[in-house]
Amino acid sequence: MTIPTQGCLWCGHAGPLLAGDSVTPVNPQVSLLHEVRRCPECHEAMLDIRWPDHVVRRKGREYKRRFRRPLWVVIYPVPCAWCASANTDAYEINATVANPISTRFKYDIYRCLDCQRPNAVSYLGEIHVHRADQDREFHTLWHLDPA
């Protein structure tokens, strides 16, 4: 197995990170072990995904809930489908899409911080990014690749 990625993905801290528990995120790309790491500088969370031969580190967010375990979300590094900017952030997790490519896919909505447009990200095995548009009548419904 290769050595896990060193350093913080949020602030760039190059030192060792604080180890945490194993969690199951609400939007996993694969069904593998996800281990929490915290940066001692910025206190943000990352998730180490353990493959048999290597470890992949992704940004993560913890959503605390009263009297229950917190929910964990993986933040995938995706480019904007509209302007190709890498400056995107998760906006809605497990979104409802009216015209999915496949019913097996799950979608998250990412918002581009440069052009402010929404992107639908499918993450079953491979990560695919599509242009997205919010339905005008049903605000929790999204459409892929609008005309």
Buried (B, 14 or more C-beta within 10 A) or exposed (E): EEEBBEBBBBEEBEEEBEEBEEBEBBBBBEEEBBBBBBBEBEEBBBBBBBEEEEBBBBBBBBEEEEEEEEBBBBBBEBBBBBEEEEEBEBBBBEBEBEEBBEEEBBBBBBBBEEBEBBBBBBBBEEEBBBBBBBEEEEEEBBBBEEE
